[in-house]
Amino acid sequence: MDTMRERFASVVSRLLDDDPRLAVVLAEIGKDGFTAAARAHPDRVINVGIREQLLVGVGGGLALTGMRPILHTFASFLVERPFEQVKLDFGHQGVGGVLVSAAGSYDWPAGGYTHMAPGDVALLDTLDGWTIHVPGHPDEAETLLRDAVAAGDDSVYVRLSAHANSALRDIAPGRFLTVREGRGGVVIAVGPMLDGVLTAVEGLDVTVLYATTVRPFDGRTLRAAAGAGAAGAVDVVLVEPYLAGTSTAAANDALADRPHRVLGLGIPRRELRRYGTIDEHLAGRGLDPASLRERISGFLR
């Protein structure tokens, strides 16, 4: 099976052939995946070099001309480093584009903290109007990428990861998918966290929702899932592959008119100063199935 990043390069290369409005802007990272596309469309595959602020500025400029720019690099270089440019060159100018990241929170531990961005979704959440997709499988990444490209002039962030679930789910952009139903609480698994969550809650009487679009937050599906349980208060656990608590406010807002508790699980603010594998980082962050089982069962009523 190909990776999400490989699928991104192949899908967007084909889309460039079909849509003259599309342009890809790169900052060295990922350029090899667009070698053929750059030969076919040298004016619409642009590599600015290791200049991430320029990457975003060029994308914003293309959007001002009516193009639909697709920007790609690691999340730490796409959102965190040039955040001012994202805020001004897209948001303040009133134009949209598609930001496609890689590496995420811990995809390449050997790269160190410079190549990790657990706060990317929380940062973008301070801006108005961004749609944020977090696929958990390469096929889902393709679905969400195509939806992002076709989203008119909207601003869309697609968070790709080397961490993936084993199976494709029948997702719909913008909606949570009900994977299983129970009466003892609701667990929302975001993107690549689904496999671990399903293992963690085996035998527990809980509903599991699968979120691959986290902004806008699908409060309607959460409310429906919360209403399926016993009357009274509802417990909700959010399991996100980025900064813990990023979506707790959104969940609280969705359930504002009924008693509830929300536990946000994700990457702690405390830096883990270790290298290793993705699985070792998950365990170190308390996001492996055994740790999730303990934390979820300890929270639920």
Backbone torsions as a table, in degrees:
resi	resn	phi	psi	omega
1	MET	NA	136.2	177.7
2	ASP	-73.1	165.3	178.3
3	THR	-86.9	170.6	176.8
4	MET	-61.8	-39.9	-178.7
5	ARG	-67.9	-39.7	177.0
6	GLU	-63.2	-40.9	178.4
7	ARG	-65.2	-40.1	177.3
8	PHE	-56.2	-49.5	-177.4
9	ALA	-63.6	-43.0	-177.5
10	SER	-69.8	-41.7	-178.6
11	VAL	-67.2	-47.1	-177.3
12	VAL	-68.5	-33.1	175.9
13	SER	-61.1	-40.7	177.3
14	ARG	-68.9	-38.8	179.4
15	LEU	-64.2	-34.1	176.8
16	LEU	-60.6	-33.8	178.5
17	ASP	-66.9	-30.5	-171.6
18	ASP	-96.5	-23.7	-172.0
19	ASP	-127.9	105.3	-178.5
20	PRO	-68.3	-9.0	179.2
21	ARG	-81.6	-17.1	-176.1
22	LEU	-80.9	145.1	171.8
23	ALA	-142.7	144.5	178.0
24	VAL	-111.3	131.1	177.7
25	VAL	-119.4	127.2	-176.6
26	LEU	-123.7	160.4	174.1
27	ALA	-127.9	65.6	-177.9
28	GLU	72.1	-53.7	-176.7
29	ILE	-64.1	127.2	178.8
30	GLY	88.4	0.9	-174.1
31	LYS	-65.7	-31.0	-177.9
32	ASP	-63.5	-29.3	178.7
33	GLY	-71.2	-13.2	-177.5
34	PHE	-117.1	22.8	-178.9
35	THR	-60.3	-49.7	-179.0
36	ALA	-67.7	-40.1	-180.0
37	ALA	-63.9	-36.8	179.3
38	ALA	-66.3	-35.4	176.4
39	ARG	-68.6	-38.6	-178.1
40	ALA	-75.9	-32.3	-175.2
41	HIS	-135.4	67.0	-175.0
42	PRO	-63.3	-21.6	179.4
43	ASP	-87.6	-7.0	-176.6
44	ARG	-126.1	6.5	169.0
45	VAL	-122.6	105.7	-168.5
46	ILE	-117.6	122.8	176.6
47	ASN	-109.6	112.4	-176.1
48	VAL	-88.7	0.3	-175.3
49	GLY	80.9	-168.3	-175.0
50	ILE	-81.4	69.7	-177.3
51	ARG	-139.9	81.2	-170.4
52	GLU	-69.4	-35.9	176.2
53	GLN	-62.4	-39.6	177.1
54	LEU	-66.1	-37.2	176.7
55	LEU	-51.4	-50.0	-178.4
56	VAL	-71.4	-39.4	178.9
57	GLY	-61.5	-42.9	177.8
58	VAL	-64.0	-41.0	177.7
59	GLY	-61.6	-43.3	177.6
60	GLY	-63.5	-38.9	177.8
61	GLY	-64.5	-42.2	176.9
62	LEU	-60.7	-41.2	179.7
63	ALA	-62.8	-36.3	178.6
64	LEU	-64.1	-25.4	178.2
65	THR	-86.3	-2.3	-179.1
66	GLY	100.7	1.0	177.3
67	MET	-77.8	164.1	173.8
68	ARG	-110.5	93.5	-174.8
69	PRO	-80.4	142.8	173.4
70	ILE	-119.2	116.4	-175.9
71	LEU	-108.1	138.3	-176.5
72	HIS	-142.3	132.1	164.9
73	THR	-170.9	-171.9	177.4
74	PHE	-64.0	150.6	-175.8
75	ALA	-58.1	-38.6	-178.9
76	SER	-65.0	-27.3	-179.6
77	PHE	-95.7	-14.5	-177.2
78	LEU	-95.9	-33.0	-176.5
79	VAL	-112.7	-51.3	-172.5
80	GLU	-73.2	-52.9	-175.3
81	ARG	-64.2	-46.6	-178.2
82	PRO	-101.9	34.9	-173.2
83	PHE	-59.7	-37.6	179.1
84	GLU	-60.3	-39.2	178.8
85	GLN	-67.4	-39.4	176.6
86	VAL	-60.1	-44.9	-178.4
87	LYS	-63.6	-42.0	-173.8
88	LEU	-92.3	-48.1	-171.6
89	ASP	-74.6	-21.0	172.8
90	PHE	-107.5	-63.1	-174.1
91	GLY	-61.4	-54.4	-176.1
92	HIS	-66.4	-33.6	179.8
93	GLN	-78.5	-11.5	177.9
94	GLY	73.4	30.3	178.1
95	VAL	-120.3	166.3	-177.3
96	GLY	-124.9	166.4	176.7
97	GLY	-167.8	-179.5	-178.9
98	VAL	-117.3	115.5	175.3
99	LEU	-98.8	123.6	-178.3
100	VAL	-121.1	114.9	-175.4
101	SER	-104.8	167.6	171.5
102	ALA	-139.9	170.4	176.3
103	ALA	81.1	-37.0	171.7
104	GLY	53.2	-137.5	-172.2
105	SER	-84.0	-31.5	-171.0
106	TYR	-160.4	25.2	-175.5
107	ASP	-66.5	-29.3	-178.5
108	TRP	-130.7	76.4	-176.0
109	PRO	-57.5	-33.7	-179.1
110	ALA	-65.3	-18.8	177.6
111	GLY	-74.7	-12.7	179.2
112	GLY	79.3	-178.0	-172.0
113	TYR	-68.2	-19.9	176.1
114	THR	-63.9	-23.5	-177.6
115	HIS	-108.3	20.1	177.1
116	MET	-120.9	141.5	-177.9
117	ALA	-139.3	67.3	178.8
118	PRO	-66.4	-16.1	-178.2
119	GLY	-98.6	10.1	-173.0
120	ASP	-64.5	-45.3	-178.5
121	VAL	-67.9	-40.2	178.1
122	ALA	-62.4	-38.4	177.4
123	LEU	-63.9	-49.8	179.8
124	LEU	-63.5	-25.6	-179.8
125	ASP	-69.8	-11.8	174.6
126	THR	-81.2	-10.6	-179.7
127	LEU	-100.7	158.8	-175.7
128	ASP	-90.0	133.8	164.1
129	GLY	87.8	7.3	-178.6
130	TRP	-82.7	132.7	167.0
131	THR	-89.8	135.8	-176.6
132	ILE	-127.5	119.1	178.4
133	HIS	-107.1	138.4	177.9
134	VAL	-131.9	81.8	-178.4
135	PRO	-67.5	155.5	178.4
136	GLY	-115.2	6.5	-176.6
137	HIS	-158.3	148.1	-179.2
138	PRO	-56.6	-38.0	178.3
139	ASP	-66.1	-36.6	175.8
140	GLU	-67.5	-36.7	177.2
141	ALA	-59.5	-41.3	178.5
142	GLU	-63.0	-45.5	178.9
143	THR	-57.8	-46.0	-176.3
144	LEU	-73.7	-34.2	176.4
145	LEU	-63.8	-46.2	179.7
146	ARG	-62.6	-38.7	177.5
147	ASP	-65.3	-40.0	-179.7
148	ALA	-65.2	-43.1	-178.8
149	VAL	-65.2	-35.3	-177.1
150	ALA	-84.4	2.6	-172.2
151	ALA	-82.9	46.0	175.6
152	GLY	57.1	-120.4	178.1
153	ASP	-115.7	23.5	-179.3
154	ASP	-72.5	160.7	174.9
155	SER	-96.1	124.7	-174.0
156	VAL	-134.0	135.6	174.8
157	TYR	-114.6	125.7	177.7
158	VAL	-115.2	116.4	-173.7
159	ARG	-99.7	97.1	179.4
160	LEU	-84.3	154.9	-177.6
161	SER	-146.8	150.4	170.1
162	ALA	-76.0	-19.1	177.0
163	HIS	-83.4	120.9	-173.4
164	ALA	-139.9	155.1	172.7
165	ASN	-77.7	161.3	-175.1
166	SER	-77.2	-24.3	-174.1
167	ALA	-132.8	147.2	173.6
168	LEU	-70.7	142.6	173.2
169	ARG	-114.7	155.3	-176.9
170	ASP	-83.3	74.6	-174.1
171	ILE	-84.2	160.6	171.3
172	ALA	-129.5	125.6	-180.0
173	PRO	-53.2	131.5	178.0
174	GLY	92.0	-9.6	-175.9
175	ARG	-122.8	145.6	170.0
176	PHE	-79.6	146.4	177.8
177	LEU	-103.9	129.1	175.7
178	THR	-81.1	112.1	-176.8
179	VAL	-89.8	-37.8	175.3
180	ARG	-154.7	158.4	-176.3
181	GLU	-118.9	144.4	176.6
182	GLY	-154.0	-179.6	-175.1
183	ARG	-120.0	2.4	-174.4
184	GLY	-103.8	13.4	-179.4
185	GLY	139.4	173.4	-179.3
186	VAL	-124.1	129.5	175.3
187	VAL	-115.4	123.6	178.2
188	ILE	-103.8	116.4	178.4
189	ALA	-101.9	124.6	-176.9
190	VAL	-98.3	125.6	172.8
191	GLY	50.2	-124.3	-173.1
192	PRO	-69.4	1.2	178.3
193	MET	-82.9	-7.4	-171.1
194	LEU	-62.4	-48.2	-177.5
195	ASP	-57.0	-46.6	-179.8
196	GLY	-63.5	-38.7	179.1
197	VAL	-65.8	-44.6	-179.6
198	LEU	-61.8	-38.4	175.3
199	THR	-65.9	-40.5	-176.5
200	ALA	-66.8	-34.5	-174.1
201	VAL	-99.9	10.3	178.7
202	GLU	-56.1	127.3	-179.6
203	GLY	87.0	-9.1	177.5
204	LEU	-90.9	144.0	-177.7
205	ASP	-87.2	73.2	-176.9
206	VAL	-132.3	154.6	169.8
207	THR	-86.2	138.5	175.1
208	VAL	-117.0	120.7	173.4
209	LEU	-104.3	140.4	-179.3
210	TYR	-109.8	119.3	-176.6
211	ALA	-109.2	117.2	171.9
212	THR	-113.2	-10.7	166.4
213	THR	-119.4	118.9	-176.4
214	VAL	-106.4	-16.4	172.2
215	ARG	-138.8	124.2	-3.9
216	PRO	-61.7	150.3	-179.4
217	PHE	-80.6	130.5	-174.3
218	ASP	-81.5	73.6	-179.2
219	GLY	-65.2	-28.6	-178.9
220	ARG	-63.4	-44.5	179.4
221	THR	-68.5	-37.5	176.3
222	LEU	-62.2	-43.9	179.8
223	ARG	-62.2	-41.1	178.5
224	ALA	-63.6	-42.2	178.9
225	ALA	-65.9	-38.8	178.8
226	ALA	-66.6	-33.7	179.7
227	GLY	-74.1	-15.1	-178.3
228	ALA	-77.8	-14.8	-179.0
229	GLY	-88.3	-168.2	179.1
230	ALA	-65.6	155.6	178.8
231	ALA	-64.1	153.6	179.6
232	GLY	106.5	-154.5	-174.9
233	ALA	-69.1	152.6	177.8
234	VAL	-123.6	142.8	176.2
235	ASP	-104.5	134.4	-179.3
236	VAL	-128.1	132.3	174.6
237	VAL	-117.2	126.3	175.4
238	LEU	-103.2	126.4	177.9
239	VAL	-118.5	106.0	-172.8
240	GLU	-118.4	145.0	-178.7
241	PRO	-86.1	22.5	178.0
242	TYR	-141.1	-158.8	-169.6
243	LEU	-54.0	126.7	179.9
244	ALA	-58.2	135.7	178.4
245	GLY	87.6	2.6	-176.9
246	THR	-56.8	-37.0	-175.4
247	SER	-110.1	10.8	-178.1
248	THR	-65.7	-37.3	178.5
249	ALA	-63.1	-39.7	179.1
250	ALA	-65.0	-40.7	177.8
251	ALA	-66.6	-41.5	177.0
252	ASN	-60.5	-42.7	179.6
253	ASP	-62.8	-39.8	-178.6
254	ALA	-64.4	-28.3	-176.2
255	LEU	-112.3	25.6	-172.1
256	ALA	-61.2	-25.7	-174.7
257	ASP	-96.5	10.1	177.5
258	ARG	-142.8	152.3	-179.8
259	PRO	-62.3	135.8	-179.2
260	HIS	-161.3	162.1	169.5
261	ARG	-128.2	145.9	179.0
262	VAL	-129.4	130.2	173.4
263	LEU	-113.0	122.3	178.9
264	GLY	-101.4	115.3	177.7
265	LEU	-109.7	138.0	-179.5
266	GLY	178.6	-150.8	-179.2
267	ILE	-80.5	121.4	178.2
268	PRO	-67.3	161.2	176.8
269	ARG	-70.2	-26.2	178.2
270	ARG	-64.5	126.9	-178.5
271	GLU	-73.9	133.2	175.4
272	LEU	-92.1	104.1	-172.9
273	ARG	-89.4	60.3	-179.8
274	ARG	-140.1	155.6	171.6
275	TYR	-103.4	-178.5	179.6
276	GLY	143.9	-149.4	-178.3
277	THR	-105.8	171.1	175.5
278	ILE	-59.1	-45.1	-179.0
279	ASP	-62.0	-37.4	178.8
280	GLU	-68.7	-35.3	176.4
281	HIS	-69.5	-38.4	176.0
282	LEU	-59.1	-45.6	179.0
283	ALA	-64.4	-40.6	-179.9
284	GLY	-66.0	-24.4	179.5
285	ARG	-96.8	2.0	-178.4
286	GLY	74.1	27.1	-177.0
287	LEU	-114.6	9.4	172.5
288	ASP	-77.6	161.6	-175.0
289	PRO	-56.0	-41.1	-178.6
290	ALA	-64.6	-43.8	178.8
291	SER	-67.5	-40.4	178.0
292	LEU	-61.8	-41.2	179.1
293	ARG	-57.9	-46.7	-178.8
294	GLU	-64.8	-43.7	-176.3
295	ARG	-71.8	-40.5	-179.0
296	ILE	-70.2	-48.7	-178.8
297	SER	-65.8	-30.8	177.6
298	GLY	-71.1	-24.3	-178.7
299	PHE	-88.6	-37.3	-174.2
300	LEU	-67.4	146.9	-177.4
301	ARG	-67.6	NA	NA
